Amino acid sequence: MIEDGTVIDVGPRSRFEGGTFDEVIGGPDHFVMPGFINCHFHSECSIGQGVYELIFERANIWVHSAFLTISEEDLHAAILNHLILLVRGGQTAAIDMYYGNPNLPHFGAEAALRAYEDIGLRVAFGMITRDQNIYVHQDNEQFLGCLPPHLAAEVRQSPIGYAWPADEVFASYRTLVRKWDGRDDRIRVILAPDWTPACSDELYRRNRALVNEFETGLTSHVLETRSEMSFSFEHYGKSAMRRLHDLGVLGPDMCLAHFVWATDDDIDLLVETGSVASNDPGSNLRLSAGIARVRDILDRGGYLGFGTDGISFADREDFFDELRLAGLLQRRPMELASGRISSETLLRSAARSGARGVRFEDRLGSLTYGKDADLLVLRRDRVFGPPQRYAISNPLDVIIDRADSTDLETMLVRGKPIMRDGRLTLVDEQKAREAFANAAANRLWRFAGDQERRWALELPQELEPFVLGFYEHWTNEPAAPGYDYNTTTGPLHHAK
C-alpha cells in the first residue's frame, strides 16, 4: 500500500481485498518487487555508432562522441531514447558516468539531466574528469615520443584522449549541483574521476574534496581490466584499491565500476570502507574485461550492485538478463556442492547496494514500510506459468531464471507510474523514437569536414597498433586466476 509516494504497508493481496483505495494497480495475475538500480551506466553510449566490443584500453582512442558536432536537442533525444530502454528493462534508477561534449554548455549535462527529469527516473549523475595517461597507461609525451613524428603531431592536435580541463568540469559541477541536486527528490549530481590510470592522485583528491563539500557522491572505473591492475602495481607499487584507500578516496559514498581484477586485499578494502562495487557482467564479457569475483565479494559481506555499462547484451538494457548472467557466471564446475548463488542474496545485494550507490540508501533497497515506492509490477502468469510448472521451485529462483523485460507491465518511481500497462506515461515514446531517428538520419554521425572524419575514423586505426604493442607485456604477465573454468592439460598428474 502506497501513500504520498511512500510504502505504508506490505502483505499478500488477500490482506488488502475489500479495502478502499484511490487506485488499484495490478491484479491476481501480478506480483510486485523493488525496482532495479543500475549501478554503472553511460547514457552517452546511445550516441556511439556501431557495436561496442573493444576493451577499455582500445576503446579509449575510438570514442566517437568526443568528435561529434551535436546540438543539445539531439543529445537530449539520443539520451532519452536510451532511458526508455532502462525503463523497459526494469531500472528505476541509475548511476550515470557522463563524459560530455566540450562544445556544449556544461558539456551538455543539462540536456542529459532533462531527459531523466522528463522520463521520471532517479539518477546519480556523475561528471567525469581525467588528467593523465590519456592515450595509454603511460605519460602522454613518453607515449607520443614512441610514435612516428608525423603521427605524434596529428594525435597531439586531435581530440583523441577526450580529457576536458578539470577546472572547467568542476566549475560546471558547482553550477549543476546547486541547480539540479535534489530536484524532484530523485536527482543527485555526483563526481566521476574516470578510471585509475587516467586520474592523478591530485585529481582524485580534488574530486573527494568537492564531494565532501557538497555531500554528494563518487564513482570511478576501478580494476576493470588486467592492464589497469598491472599498471597500478608497476607505477605506484600497490594495487589500485590500496592507492585509492591511501588517498582517502574510498567510502560508503563511492561506487567502483566493474571491479573485475580485484585481489583478496582489494576485496578486504571494499568491505572495510563500505564502498560499493558494481558488477557489469554483460559488458565485461562483451569487452573482454573478465569475470568479477561476485561470490567472493558476497561471501565476505561486501556491497555489490550490478550494472549494464550502457552496453548490455543485445543493447536492450534488460536488467533481468544482467542479473541472471551475473549468477550463472558464478556456477563453478569444481565446486559441485556449492550450486547457485542464492537468488535472495543476488536480489537483496542488488537492491541494498544499489540504493547505497545511487545515494538514496535510506529511501530505497527494500519493499518495506517507510521506503519510497520505486516498484515493478510483473505478470505472475507469464513468469510462473503454465500453472504448477514451477510450483516446487523457490519463487525467487524462478524470477532470476525466467523473468525478463517482456514480463514487466508497470513501473512506479516515488509512487508515480512512469510506465503503466506497458506504456510510458510521462513521455510520448513514439515521438521520442522519431526524434532520435530523425537526428540519427540527418545530423548524428556526420562530420564537419575531412579532418573531423579522419580524426574519428582513420587516425585511431593508425594509432591502434602502437596502443596494442604498448600493452602486450602486461597482457602476458602471469597472475594467479581466481578460479578455473577449463583446462589445457587435463589433470596434472596425468599430463605428459
Stockholm file with secondary structure:
# STOCKHOLM 1.0

chainA/1-496         MIEDGTVIDVGPRSRFEGGTFDEVIGGPDHFVMPGFINCHFHSECSIGQGVYELIFERANIWVHSAFLTISEEDLHAAILNHLILLVRGGQTAAIDMYYGNPNLPHFGAEAALRAYEDIGLRVAFGMITRDQNIYVHQDNEQFLGCLPPHLAAEVRQSPIGYAWPADEVFASYRTLVRKWDGRDDRIRVILAPDWTPACSDELYRRNRALVNEFETGLTSHVLETRSEMSFSFEHYGKSAMRRLHDLGVLGPDMCLAHFVWATDDDIDLLVETGSVASNDPGSNLRLSAGIARVRDILDRGGYLGFGTDGISFADREDFFDELRLAGLLQRRPMELASGRISSETLLRSAARSGARGVRFEDRLGSLTYGKDADLLVLRRDRVFGPPQRYAISNPLDVIIDRADSTDLETMLVRGKPIMRDGRLTLVDEQKAREAFANAAANRLWRFAGDQERRWALELPQELEPFVLGFYEHWTNEPAAPGYDYNTTTGPLHHAK
#=GR chainA/1-496 SS CEETTEECCCCCHHHHTTCCCSCCCCCTTEEEEECEEEEEECGGGGTSCSCCCCCHHHHTTTCGGGGCCCCHHHHHHHHHHHHHHHHHTTEEEEEEEECCCTTSGGGGHHHHHHHHHHHTCEEEEEEEECCSCSSSSSCHHHHHHTSCHHHHHHHHHSCTTCCCCHHHHHHHHHHHHHHHTTGGGTEEEEEEECBGGGSCHHHHHHHHHHHHHHTCCEEEEESCSHHHHHHHHHHHSSCHHHHHHHTTCCSTTEEEEECCSCCHHHHHHHHHHTCEEEECHHHHHHTTCCCCCHHHHHHTTCEEEECCTTCCGGGCCCHHHHHHHHHHTTCCTTCTTTCSCCHHHHHHHHHHHHHHHTTCTTTCSSSCTTSBCCEEEEEHHHHHCSTTTTTTSCHHHHHHHHCCGGGEEEEEETTEEEEETTEESSSCHHHHHHHHHHHHHHTTTCCSSHHHHIIIIIHHHHHHHHHHHHHHHHHTSCCCCSCCCCCSSSSTTTCC
#=GC SS_cons         CEETTEECCCCCHHHHTTCCCSCCCCCTTEEEEECEEEEEECGGGGTSCSCCCCCHHHHTTTCGGGGCCCCHHHHHHHHHHHHHHHHHTTEEEEEEEECCCTTSGGGGHHHHHHHHHHHTCEEEEEEEECCSCSSSSSCHHHHHHTSCHHHHHHHHHSCTTCCCCHHHHHHHHHHHHHHHTTGGGTEEEEEEECBGGGSCHHHHHHHHHHHHHHTCCEEEEESCSHHHHHHHHHHHSSCHHHHHHHTTCCSTTEEEEECCSCCHHHHHHHHHHTCEEEECHHHHHHTTCCCCCHHHHHHTTCEEEECCTTCCGGGCCCHHHHHHHHHHTTCCTTCTTTCSCCHHHHHHHHHHHHHHHTTCTTTCSSSCTTSBCCEEEEEHHHHHCSTTTTTTSCHHHHHHHHCCGGGEEEEEETTEEEEETTEESSSCHHHHHHHHHHHHHHTTTCCSSHHHHIIIIIHHHHHHHHHHHHHHHHHTSCCCCSCCCCCSSSSTTTCC
//
